[in-house]
Amino acid sequence: MKNEREPFFGYREFSEKKFTLRVYSEDIDGVWPSDTIIDVDVILEPDSKFTGMFCTIDGVLKLMQKDEHTGESNNGEYFFIPNLLVLKDLNLKLLVKTISTIISDGELGLVFRYALKNVSR
């Protein structure tokens, strides 16, 4: 009998040296389907939070195809979501590496939205 795990909906936190990554999505062992959009919070010391999203090109194409049918974004002719970062692949290792690089480069506030100060963990 196959041991299937119950899907997880909500968030999980992953602590790193410089930040805590809070991922809001169905977690599939730190690997997500390529057409998924993942909402995240990046929590820094001293207790400040930035919010954003990750996806792949497949995720962008999926949304544009949906918009063709719903009429949004001029029937899917353009795509725009603030605070969205497009990656080659969606896995926890790449999310952490990407955020670490963005923080080291001093670009976190350019990539993601500053949400609030004094956030409780």
MMTF fields as JSON, N, C-alpha, C and O atoms, coordinates in Angstrom:
{
  "mmtfVersion": "1.0.0",
  "mmtfProducer": "UNKNOWN",
  "numBonds": 483,
  "numAtoms": 484,
  "numGroups": 121,
  "numChains": 1,
  "numModels": 1,
  "chainsPerModel": [1],
  "groupsPerChain": [121],
  "chainIdList": ["A"],
  "bondAtomList": [4, 2, 8, 6, 12, 10, 16, 14, 20, 18, 24, 22, 28, 26, 32, 30, 36, 34, 40, 38, 44, 42, 48, 46, 52, 50, 56, 54, 60, 58, 64, 62, 68, 66, 72, 70, 76, 74, 80, 78, 84, 82, 88, 86, 92, 90, 96, 94, 100, 98, 104, 102, 108, 106, 112, 110, 116, 114, 120, 118, 124, 122, 128, 126, 132, 130, 136, 134, 140, 138, 144, 142, 148, 146, 152, 150, 156, 154, 160, 158, 164, 162, 168, 166, 172, 170, 176, 174, 180, 178, 184, 182, 188, 186, 192, 190, 196, 194, 200, 198, 204, 202, 208, 206, 212, 210, 216, 214, 220, 218, 224, 222, 228, 226, 232, 230, 236, 234, 240, 238, 244, 242, 248, 246, 252, 250, 256, 254, 260, 258, 264, 262, 268, 266, 272, 270, 276, 274, 280, 278, 284, 282, 288, 286, 292, 290, 296, 294, 300, 298, 304, 302, 308, 306, 312, 310, 316, 314, 320, 318, 324, 322, 328, 326, 332, 330, 336, 334, 340, 338, 344, 342, 348, 346, 352, 350, 356, 354, 360, 358, 364, 362, 368, 366, 372, 370, 376, 374, 380, 378, 384, 382, 388, 386, 392, 390, 396, 394, 400, 398, 404, 402, 408, 406, 412, 410, 416, 414, 420, 418, 424, 422, 428, 426, 432, 430, 436, 434, 440, 438, 444, 442, 448, 446, 452, 450, 456, 454, 460, 458, 464, 462, 468, 466, 472, 470, 476, 474, 480, 478],
  "bondOrderList": [1, 1, 1, 1, 1, 1, 1, 1, 1, 1, 1, 1, 1, 1, 1, 1, 1, 1, 1, 1, 1, 1, 1, 1, 1, 1, 1, 1, 1, 1, 1, 1, 1, 1, 1, 1, 1, 1, 1, 1, 1, 1, 1, 1, 1, 1, 1, 1, 1, 1, 1, 1, 1, 1, 1, 1, 1, 1, 1, 1, 1, 1, 1, 1, 1, 1, 1, 1, 1, 1, 1, 1, 1, 1, 1, 1, 1, 1, 1, 1, 1, 1, 1, 1, 1, 1, 1, 1, 1, 1, 1, 1, 1, 1, 1, 1, 1, 1, 1, 1, 1, 1, 1, 1, 1, 1, 1, 1, 1, 1, 1, 1, 1, 1, 1, 1, 1, 1, 1, 1],
  "groupList": [{"groupName": "MET", "atomNameList": ["N", "CA", "C", "O"], "elementList": ["N", "C", "C", "O"], "formalChargeList": [0, 0, 0, 0], "bondAtomList": [1, 0, 2, 1, 3, 2], "bondOrderList": [1, 1, 2], "singleLetterCode": "M", "chemCompType": "L-PEPTIDE LINKING"}, {"groupName": "LYS", "atomNameList": ["N", "CA", "C", "O"], "elementList": ["N", "C", "C", "O"], "formalChargeList": [0, 0, 0, 0], "bondAtomList": [1, 0, 2, 1, 3, 2], "bondOrderList": [1, 1, 2], "singleLetterCode": "K", "chemCompType": "L-PEPTIDE LINKING"}, {"groupName": "ASN", "atomNameList": ["N", "CA", "C", "O"], "elementList": ["N", "C", "C", "O"], "formalChargeList": [0, 0, 0, 0], "bondAtomList": [1, 0, 2, 1, 3, 2], "bondOrderList": [1, 1, 2], "singleLetterCode": "N", "chemCompType": "L-PEPTIDE LINKING"}, {"groupName": "GLU", "atomNameList": ["N", "CA", "C", "O"], "elementList": ["N", "C", "C", "O"], "formalChargeList": [0, 0, 0, 0], "bondAtomList": [1, 0, 2, 1, 3, 2], "bondOrderList": [1, 1, 2], "singleLetterCode": "E", "chemCompType": "L-PEPTIDE LINKING"}, {"groupName": "ARG", "atomNameList": ["N", "CA", "C", "O"], "elementList": ["N", "C", "C", "O"], "formalChargeList": [0, 0, 0, 0], "bondAtomList": [1, 0, 2, 1, 3, 2], "bondOrderList": [1, 1, 2], "singleLetterCode": "R", "chemCompType": "L-PEPTIDE LINKING"}, {"groupName": "PRO", "atomNameList": ["N", "CA", "C", "O"], "elementList": ["N", "C", "C", "O"], "formalChargeList": [0, 0, 0, 0], "bondAtomList": [1, 0, 2, 1, 3, 2], "bondOrderList": [1, 1, 2], "singleLetterCode": "P", "chemCompType": "L-PEPTIDE LINKING"}, {"groupName": "PHE", "atomNameList": ["N", "CA", "C", "O"], "elementList": ["N", "C", "C", "O"], "formalChargeList": [0, 0, 0, 0], "bondAtomList": [1, 0, 2, 1, 3, 2], "bondOrderList": [1, 1, 2], "singleLetterCode": "F", "chemCompType": "L-PEPTIDE LINKING"}, {"groupName": "GLY", "atomNameList": ["N", "CA", "C", "O"], "elementList": ["N", "C", "C", "O"], "formalChargeList": [0, 0, 0, 0], "bondAtomList": [1, 0, 2, 1, 3, 2], "bondOrderList": [1, 1, 2], "singleLetterCode": "G", "chemCompType": "PEPTIDE LINKING"}, {"groupName": "TYR", "atomNameList": ["N", "CA", "C", "O"], "elementList": ["N", "C", "C", "O"], "formalChargeList": [0, 0, 0, 0], "bondAtomList": [1, 0, 2, 1, 3, 2], "bondOrderList": [1, 1, 2], "singleLetterCode": "Y", "chemCompType": "L-PEPTIDE LINKING"}, {"groupName": "SER", "atomNameList": ["N", "CA", "C", "O"], "elementList": ["N", "C", "C", "O"], "formalChargeList": [0, 0, 0, 0], "bondAtomList": [1, 0, 2, 1, 3, 2], "bondOrderList": [1, 1, 2], "singleLetterCode": "S", "chemCompType": "L-PEPTIDE LINKING"}, {"groupName": "THR", "atomNameList": ["N", "CA", "C", "O"], "elementList": ["N", "C", "C", "O"], "formalChargeList": [0, 0, 0, 0], "bondAtomList": [1, 0, 2, 1, 3, 2], "bondOrderList": [1, 1, 2], "singleLetterCode": "T", "chemCompType": "L-PEPTIDE LINKING"}, {"groupName": "LEU", "atomNameList": ["N", "CA", "C", "O"], "elementList": ["N", "C", "C", "O"], "formalChargeList": [0, 0, 0, 0], "bondAtomList": [1, 0, 2, 1, 3, 2], "bondOrderList": [1, 1, 2], "singleLetterCode": "L", "chemCompType": "L-PEPTIDE LINKING"}, {"groupName": "VAL", "atomNameList": ["N", "CA", "C", "O"], "elementList": ["N", "C", "C", "O"], "formalChargeList": [0, 0, 0, 0], "bondAtomList": [1, 0, 2, 1, 3, 2], "bondOrderList": [1, 1, 2], "singleLetterCode": "V", "chemCompType": "L-PEPTIDE LINKING"}, {"groupName": "ASP", "atomNameList": ["N", "CA", "C", "O"], "elementList": ["N", "C", "C", "O"], "formalChargeList": [0, 0, 0, 0], "bondAtomList": [1, 0, 2, 1, 3, 2], "bondOrderList": [1, 1, 2], "singleLetterCode": "D", "chemCompType": "L-PEPTIDE LINKING"}, {"groupName": "ILE", "atomNameList": ["N", "CA", "C", "O"], "elementList": ["N", "C", "C", "O"], "formalChargeList": [0, 0, 0, 0], "bondAtomList": [1, 0, 2, 1, 3, 2], "bondOrderList": [1, 1, 2], "singleLetterCode": "I", "chemCompType": "L-PEPTIDE LINKING"}, {"groupName": "TRP", "atomNameList": ["N", "CA", "C", "O"], "elementList": ["N", "C", "C", "O"], "formalChargeList": [0, 0, 0, 0], "bondAtomList": [1, 0, 2, 1, 3, 2], "bondOrderList": [1, 1, 2], "singleLetterCode": "W", "chemCompType": "L-PEPTIDE LINKING"}, {"groupName": "CYS", "atomNameList": ["N", "CA", "C", "O"], "elementList": ["N", "C", "C", "O"], "formalChargeList": [0, 0, 0, 0], "bondAtomList": [1, 0, 2, 1, 3, 2], "bondOrderList": [1, 1, 2], "singleLetterCode": "C", "chemCompType": "L-PEPTIDE LINKING"}, {"groupName": "GLN", "atomNameList": ["N", "CA", "C", "O"], "elementList": ["N", "C", "C", "O"], "formalChargeList": [0, 0, 0, 0], "bondAtomList": [1, 0, 2, 1, 3, 2], "bondOrderList": [1, 1, 2], "singleLetterCode": "Q", "chemCompType": "L-PEPTIDE LINKING"}, {"groupName": "HIS", "atomNameList": ["N", "CA", "C", "O"], "elementList": ["N", "C", "C", "O"], "formalChargeList": [0, 0, 0, 0], "bondAtomList": [1, 0, 2, 1, 3, 2], "bondOrderList": [1, 1, 2], "singleLetterCode": "H", "chemCompType": "L-PEPTIDE LINKING"}, {"groupName": "ALA", "atomNameList": ["N", "CA", "C", "O"], "elementList": ["N", "C", "C", "O"], "formalChargeList": [0, 0, 0, 0], "bondAtomList": [1, 0, 2, 1, 3, 2], "bondOrderList": [1, 1, 2], "singleLetterCode": "A", "chemCompType": "L-PEPTIDE LINKING"}],
  "groupTypeList": [0, 1, 2, 3, 4, 3, 5, 6, 6, 7, 8, 4, 3, 6, 9, 3, 1, 1, 6, 10, 11, 4, 12, 8, 9, 3, 13, 14, 13, 7, 12, 15, 5, 9, 13, 10, 14, 14, 13, 12, 13, 12, 14, 11, 3, 5, 13, 9, 1, 6, 10, 7, 0, 6, 16, 10, 14, 13, 7, 12, 11, 1, 11, 0, 17, 1, 13, 3, 18, 10, 7, 3, 9, 2, 2, 7, 3, 8, 6, 6, 14, 5, 2, 11, 11, 12, 11, 1, 13, 11, 2, 11, 1, 11, 11, 12, 1, 10, 14, 9, 10, 14, 14, 9, 13, 7, 3, 11, 7, 11, 12, 6, 4, 8, 19, 11, 1, 2, 12, 9, 4],
  "groupIdList": [1, 2, 3, 4, 5, 6, 7, 8, 9, 10, 11, 12, 13, 14, 15, 16, 17, 18, 19, 20, 21, 22, 23, 24, 25, 26, 27, 28, 29, 30, 31, 32, 33, 34, 35, 36, 37, 38, 39, 40, 41, 42, 43, 44, 45, 46, 47, 48, 49, 50, 51, 52, 53, 54, 55, 56, 57, 58, 59, 60, 61, 62, 63, 64, 65, 66, 67, 68, 69, 70, 71, 72, 73, 74, 75, 76, 77, 78, 79, 80, 81, 82, 83, 84, 85, 86, 87, 88, 89, 90, 91, 92, 93, 94, 95, 96, 97, 98, 99, 100, 101, 102, 103, 104, 105, 106, 107, 108, 109, 110, 111, 112, 113, 114, 115, 116, 117, 118, 119, 120, 121],
  "secStructList": [7, 7, 7, 7, 7, 7, 7, 7, 7, 1, 3, 3, 3, 3, 3, 7, 1, 1, 3, 3, 3, 3, 3, 3, 1, 7, 7, 1, 6, 6, 5, 7, 7, 6, 6, 7, 7, 3, 3, 3, 3, 3, 3, 3, 6, 6, 6, 3, 3, 3, 3, 3, 3, 3, 3, 7, 2, 2, 2, 2, 2, 2, 2, 2, 2, 2, 2, 2, 2, 2, 7, 2, 2, 2, 2, 2, 6, 7, 7, 7, 7, 6, 6, 3, 3, 3, 7, 1, 1, 7, 5, 2, 2, 2, 2, 2, 2, 2, 2, 2, 2, 2, 2, 2, 6, 6, 7, 2, 2, 2, 2, 1, 3, 3, 3, 3, 3, 1, 7, 7, 7],
  "xCoordList": [0.84, 0.0, 0.881, 1.815, 0.575, 1.346, 1.023, -0.146, 2.054, 1.871, 1.8, 2.83, 0.593, 0.432, 0.262, -0.5, 0.993, 0.948, -0.243, -0.578, -0.874, -1.966, -1.385, -0.296, -2.092, -1.6, -1.546, -2.371, -0.591, -0.42, -0.834, -0.274, -1.806, -2.207, -2.006, -2.452, -1.361, -1.03, 0.358, 0.665, 1.216, 2.594, 3.561, 3.206, 4.78, 5.903, 7.033, 7.185, 7.818, 8.952, 10.254, 10.386, 11.214, 12.551, 13.534, 13.612, 14.279, 15.197, 16.583, 17.133, 17.122, 18.478, 19.248, 18.685, 20.536, 21.354, 20.82, 20.663, 20.543, 20.185, 18.681, 18.254, 17.882, 16.451, 15.664, 16.214, 14.358, 13.424, 12.523, 11.985, 12.365, 11.501, 10.194, 10.187, 9.102, 7.776, 7.121, 6.901, 6.815, 6.262, 4.793, 4.452, 3.934, 2.49, 2.118, 1.999, 1.937, 1.502, 1.365, 1.682, 0.888, 0.902, 2.355, 2.975, 2.887, 4.3, 4.434, 3.819, 5.24, 5.504, 6.996, 7.775, 7.371, 8.769, 9.739, 10.841, 9.344, 10.236, 10.394, 11.289, 9.55, 9.561, 8.115, 7.205, 7.917, 6.567, 6.445, 7.44, 5.229, 5.02, 5.438, 5.32, 5.918, 6.487, 5.464, 5.849, 4.163, 3.173, 2.544, 1.506, 3.17, 2.683, 3.212, 4.306, 2.432, 2.907, 2.947, 1.956, 4.096, 4.318, 4.401, 5.212, 3.558, 3.618, 4.611, 4.637, 5.433, 6.432, 6.491, 6.137, 6.946, 7.39, 8.862, 9.277, 9.644, 11.042, 11.139, 10.939, 11.447, 11.489, 12.945, 13.714, 13.314, 14.678, 14.72, 13.698, 15.898, 16.093, 16.43, 17.141, 16.009, 15.16, 13.674, 13.087, 13.105, 11.661, 11.02, 10.083, 11.52, 10.85, 10.51, 11.172, 9.464, 8.979, 8.792, 8.312, 9.187, 8.968, 8.12, 8.301, 7.197, 6.342, 6.581, 6.919, 6.398, 6.567, 6.075, 5.458, 6.366, 5.949, 7.049, 7.864, 7.052, 7.946, 7.116, 6.075, 7.57, 6.984, 8.014, 9.121, 7.644, 8.475, 7.758, 6.641, 8.403, 7.761, 6.468, 5.484, 6.471, 5.254, 4.101, 2.955, 4.395, 3.364, 2.82, 1.617, 3.705, 3.282, 2.384, 1.328, 2.806, 2.013, 0.645, -0.353, 0.597, -0.687, -1.641, -2.825, -1.125, -1.97, -2.427, -3.574, -1.537, -1.911, -2.971, -3.868, -2.868, -3.879, -5.223, -6.273, -5.184, -6.422, -7.04, -8.253, -6.191, -6.675, -7.289, -8.182, -6.823, -7.431, -8.909, -9.741, -9.221, -10.598, -11.445, -12.66, -10.806, -11.576, -11.679, -12.514, -10.829, -10.835, -9.908, -9.759, -9.284, -8.35, -7.113, -6.809, -6.41, -5.154, -5.31, -4.494, -6.407, -6.701, -6.701, -6.071, -7.438, -7.571, -6.234, -5.956, -5.417, -4.159, -3.048, -2.068, -3.176, -2.141, -0.938, 0.128, -1.083, 0.059, -0.019, -1.039, 1.078, 1.177, 1.896, 2.948, 1.326, 1.985, 1.522, 0.323, 2.459, 2.193, 3.356, 4.504, 3.072, 4.152, 4.751, 4.065, 6.01, 6.707, 6.794, 6.831, 6.825, 6.923, 8.31, 8.778, 8.947, 10.26, 10.146, 9.643, 10.612, 10.525, 11.84, 12.92, 11.724, 12.884, 12.853, 11.819, 14.004, 14.074, 13.316, 12.738, 13.314, 12.717, 12.172, 12.643, 11.191, 10.62, 10.998, 10.365, 12.048, 12.419, 12.976, 13.453, 12.912, 13.309, 14.757, 15.064, 15.634, 17.052, 17.259, 18.022, 16.583, 16.735, 16.069, 16.599, 14.934, 14.304, 15.244, 15.444, 15.821, 16.728, 17.968, 18.388, 18.549, 19.753, 19.454, 20.249, 18.305, 17.923, 17.719, 18.217, 17.001, 16.775, 18.086, 18.302, 18.96, 20.27, 21.045, 21.653, 21.025, 21.731, 21.118, 21.839, 19.804, 19.115, 19.426, 19.648, 19.442, 19.777, 21.225, 21.508, 22.144, 23.572, 23.812, 24.683, 23.031, 23.169, 22.439, 22.497, 21.751, 21.031, 19.794, 19.398, 19.182, 18.068, 16.715, 15.749, 16.637, 15.39, 14.21, 13.122, 14.426, 13.37, 12.978, 11.903, 13.829, 13.491, 12.687, 11.844, 12.955, 12.331, 10.995, 10.015, 10.953, 9.748, 9.25, 9.989, 7.993, 7.36, 7.608, 7.429, 8.022, 8.17, 6.777, 5.942, 6.523, 5.171, 4.96, 4.013, 5.82, 5.62, 6.836, 7.727, 6.834, 7.902, 7.335, 6.126, 8.208, 7.823, 6.805, 5.797, 7.085, 6.193, 6.442, 7.589, 5.385, 5.574, 5.805, 5.217, 6.649, 6.948, 5.902, 5.92],
  "yCoordList": [-1.185, 0.0, 1.243, 1.356, 2.166, 3.394, 4.329, 4.544, 4.884, 5.805, 7.221, 7.831, 7.742, 9.078, 10.067, 9.849, 11.157, 12.208, 13.118, 13.379, 13.595, 14.553, 15.858, 16.263, 16.518, 17.804, 18.822, 18.792, 19.703, 20.746, 22.074, 22.488, 22.742, 24.069, 24.994, 24.691, 26.082, 27.007, 27.527, 27.951, 27.503, 27.927, 27.08, 26.451, 27.09, 26.466, 27.474, 28.294, 27.405, 28.314, 27.55, 26.432, 28.184, 27.629, 28.696, 29.771, 28.406, 29.381, 29.249, 28.154, 30.385, 30.493, 31.456, 32.028, 31.627, 32.521, 33.949, 34.543, 34.498, 35.908, 36.175, 37.32, 35.13, 35.35, 34.074, 32.976, 34.267, 33.145, 33.259, 34.327, 32.155, 32.113, 31.435, 30.286, 32.147, 31.589, 31.351, 32.291, 30.097, 29.71, 29.34, 28.466, 30.015, 29.753, 28.965, 29.535, 27.683, 26.871, 25.431, 25.07, 24.634, 23.204, 22.769, 22.956, 22.204, 21.822, 20.379, 19.476, 20.179, 18.828, 18.578, 18.534, 18.416, 18.171, 19.189, 18.824, 20.454, 21.51, 21.568, 22.254, 20.868, 20.931, 21.147, 20.457, 22.115, 22.447, 22.258, 22.362, 21.978, 21.888, 23.196, 24.271, 23.1, 24.273, 25.36, 26.501, 25.039, 26.069, 26.668, 27.327, 26.436, 26.944, 28.362, 28.707, 29.169, 30.457, 30.345, 29.974, 30.665, 30.492, 31.86, 32.7, 32.076, 33.294, 33.074, 32.008, 34.096, 33.984, 35.261, 36.347, 35.092, 36.196, 35.952, 34.819, 37.014, 36.95, 37.794, 39.008, 37.143, 37.816, 38.004, 37.045, 39.27, 39.638, 40.093, 40.452, 40.07, 40.7, 42.155, 42.394, 43.119, 43.002, 43.054, 44.131, 41.931, 41.761, 42.639, 43.385, 42.55, 43.201, 42.134, 41.099, 42.401, 41.386, 41.972, 43.093, 41.179, 41.507, 40.393, 39.221, 40.759, 39.759, 39.738, 40.753, 38.563, 38.43, 37.081, 36.317, 36.811, 35.556, 35.035, 35.794, 33.716, 33.052, 32.236, 31.692, 32.151, 31.248, 30.968, 31.505, 30.13, 29.877, 30.459, 30.966, 30.383, 30.805, 30.012, 30.553, 28.728, 27.919, 28.52, 28.496, 29.055, 29.686, 30.941, 31.201, 31.718, 32.928, 32.549, 33.149, 31.552, 31.127, 30.602, 30.859, 29.868, 29.343, 30.489, 30.432, 31.532, 32.679, 33.43, 33.869, 33.58, 34.286, 33.51, 34.105, 32.197, 31.374, 31.479, 31.519, 31.525, 31.717, 33.064, 33.172, 34.099, 35.442, 35.536, 36.353, 34.712, 34.674, 34.312, 34.825, 33.425, 32.945, 33.853, 33.941, 34.525, 35.364, 36.81, 37.562, 37.213, 38.585, 39.505, 40.673, 39.0, 39.828, 40.138, 39.439, 41.188, 41.585, 41.642, 41.119, 42.31, 42.46, 41.108, 40.918, 40.175, 38.81, 38.065, 37.324, 38.275, 37.538, 38.062, 37.358, 39.285, 39.832, 40.365, 40.548, 40.616, 41.037, 40.369, 39.79, 40.465, 39.857, 40.815, 41.353, 41.03, 41.886, 41.503, 41.473, 41.216, 41.026, 41.671, 41.257, 42.68, 43.285, 42.256, 41.341, 42.418, 41.596, 40.123, 39.256, 39.84, 38.468, 38.26, 39.058, 37.184, 36.834, 35.511, 34.528, 35.487, 34.289, 33.52, 34.075, 32.232, 31.346, 30.274, 30.031, 29.639, 28.525, 27.31, 26.559, 27.112, 25.93, 26.326, 27.292, 25.589, 25.878, 24.777, 23.723, 25.045, 24.134, 24.961, 26.078, 24.402, 25.134, 25.599, 26.725, 24.756, 25.117, 26.372, 27.26, 26.446, 27.609, 28.843, 29.944, 28.699, 29.836, 30.44, 31.654, 29.592, 30.06, 30.712, 31.781, 30.083, 30.626, 31.988, 32.921, 32.092, 33.338, 34.453, 35.562, 34.177, 35.196, 35.601, 36.785, 34.647, 34.966, 35.917, 36.874, 35.659, 36.519, 37.912, 38.91, 37.981, 39.276, 40.091, 41.299, 39.444, 40.145, 40.611, 41.76, 39.743, 40.101, 41.262, 42.1, 41.303, 42.379, 43.652, 44.657, 43.62, 44.789, 45.134, 46.298, 44.143, 44.401, 43.865, 43.862, 43.417, 42.81, 43.778, 43.383, 45.036, 46.038, 46.404, 46.962, 46.099, 46.337, 45.184, 45.385, 43.979, 42.786, 42.484, 42.173, 42.575, 42.268, 43.505, 44.473, 43.46, 44.588, 44.527, 43.483, 45.65, 45.759, 45.732, 46.577, 44.773, 44.576, 45.263, 46.035, 45.001, 45.611, 45.412, 44.611, 46.169, 46.087, 45.461, 45.488, 44.902, 44.273, 43.156, 43.082, 42.296, 41.173, 40.067, 39.778, 39.457, 38.321, 37.075, 36.903, 36.218, 34.987, 34.008, 32.868],
  "zCoordList": [0.0, 0.0, 0.0, 0.794, -0.893, -1.007, 0.153, 0.474, 0.778, 1.889, 1.329, 1.042, 1.175, 0.629, 1.763, 2.704, 1.645, 2.635, 2.362, 1.206, 3.412, 3.261, 2.705, 3.11, 1.788, 1.289, 2.42, 3.334, 2.356, 3.359, 2.743, 1.728, 3.344, 2.918, 4.102, 5.209, 3.891, 4.953, 4.693, 3.579, 5.717, 5.472, 6.273, 7.269, 5.804, 6.51, 6.549, 5.643, 7.602, 7.75, 7.653, 8.15, 6.999, 6.835, 7.297, 6.7, 8.352, 8.93, 8.319, 8.197, 7.945, 7.42, 8.323, 9.256, 8.038, 8.862, 8.877, 9.943, 7.701, 7.582, 7.563, 7.705, 7.39, 7.235, 7.526, 7.605, 7.682, 7.749, 6.527, 6.238, 5.819, 4.653, 5.041, 5.482, 4.876, 5.135, 3.773, 3.009, 3.481, 2.179, 2.357, 3.153, 1.608, 1.639, 0.391, -0.693, 0.536, -0.598, -0.149, 0.984, -1.066, -0.819, -0.942, -1.989, 0.098, 0.114, -0.334, 0.232, -1.348, -1.833, -1.623, -2.575, -0.363, 0.0, -0.592, -1.0, -0.643, -1.109, -2.608, -3.101, -3.353, -4.816, -5.254, -4.795, -6.149, -6.583, -8.088, -8.806, -8.578, -10.03, -10.709, -10.12, -11.932, -12.61, -12.914, -13.169, -12.894, -13.191, -11.924, -11.993, -10.791, -9.506, -9.269, -9.718, -8.567, -8.061, -6.551, -5.922, -5.97, -4.54, -3.872, -4.26, -2.868, -2.064, -0.932, -0.318, -0.656, 0.402, 1.231, 0.772, 2.459, 3.298, 3.579, 3.82, 3.546, 3.952, 5.214, 5.179, 6.322, 7.619, 8.004, 8.08, 8.248, 8.616, 10.063, 10.649, 10.619, 11.917, 11.645, 10.669, 12.381, 13.556, 13.199, 13.086, 13.032, 12.869, 11.792, 12.074, 10.576, 9.457, 8.425, 8.341, 7.641, 6.721, 5.328, 5.163, 4.325, 2.929, 2.325, 2.655, 1.444, 0.814, -0.69, -1.299, -1.269, -2.702, -3.185, -2.444, -4.445, -5.062, -5.967, -6.49, -6.141, -7.077, -8.055, -7.688, -9.287, -10.257, -11.346, -11.318, -12.299, -13.476, -14.69, -14.579, -15.839, -17.085, -17.3, -17.804, -16.917, -17.05, -16.251, -16.702, -15.077, -14.26, -14.918, -14.874, -15.526, -16.237, -17.415, -17.613, -18.192, -19.352, -18.936, -19.609, -17.831, -17.337, -17.0, -17.333, -16.339, -15.997, -17.244, -17.32, -18.218, -19.446, -20.223, -20.818, -20.217, -20.89, -20.177, -20.818, -18.846, -18.079, -18.426, -18.608, -18.518, -18.824, -20.216, -20.441, -21.154, -22.49, -22.384, -23.132, -21.448, -21.29, -20.397, -20.573, -19.442, -18.51, -18.968, -18.464, -19.931, -20.406, -19.639, -19.998, -18.591, -17.819, -18.652, -19.619, -18.267, -18.918, -20.443, -21.202, -20.854, -22.284, -22.994, -24.034, -22.383, -22.917, -22.968, -23.912, -21.94, -21.842, -22.712, -22.953, -23.19, -24.067, -23.302, -23.89, -22.016, -21.206, -19.842, -19.468, -19.115, -17.792, -16.869, -17.216, -15.687, -14.703, -13.31, -13.03, -12.454, -11.034, -10.282, -10.448, -9.457, -8.666, -7.703, -7.248, -7.409, -6.406, -6.782, -5.908, -8.082, -8.568, -9.173, -9.985, -8.764, -9.285, -10.03, -9.486, -11.271, -12.105, -12.011, -12.215, -11.697, -11.567, -12.655, -13.276, -12.875, -13.817, -13.303, -14.089, -11.981, -11.374, -10.003, -9.403, -9.511, -8.197, -7.221, -7.169, -6.447, -5.369, -4.228, -4.427, -3.037, -1.839, -1.9, -1.508, -2.382, -2.456, -3.308, -2.928, -4.457, -5.327, -4.721, -4.865, -4.054, -3.385, -2.354, -2.324, -1.508, -0.453, -1.055, -0.61, -2.055, -2.717, -3.348, -3.235, -4.01, -4.667, -3.647, -3.84, -2.573, -1.544, -0.889, -0.632, -0.617, -0.036, -0.939, -0.46, -2.23, -3.185, -3.23, -3.232, -3.266, -3.308, -2.053, -2.138, -0.899, 0.349, 0.315, 0.656, -0.089, -0.162, -1.119, -0.886, -2.2, -3.185, -2.768, -3.477, -1.625, -1.132, -1.951, -2.007, -2.582, -3.487, -3.004, -3.767, -1.76, -1.279, -1.402, -1.821, -1.04, -1.118, -2.541, -2.762, -3.499, -4.906, -5.496, -6.371, -5.01, -5.562, -4.892, -5.57, -3.565, -2.814, -2.078, -1.893, -1.662, -0.989, 0.506, 1.134, 1.07, 2.524, 3.132, 2.811, 4.001, 4.52, 5.854, 6.007, 6.817, 8.124, 9.004, 8.72, 10.074, 11.064, 12.324, 12.554, 13.131, 14.388, 14.191, 14.893, 13.23, 12.944, 13.952, 14.292, 14.425, 15.338, 14.518, 13.45, 15.012, 14.306, 14.695, 14.232]
}
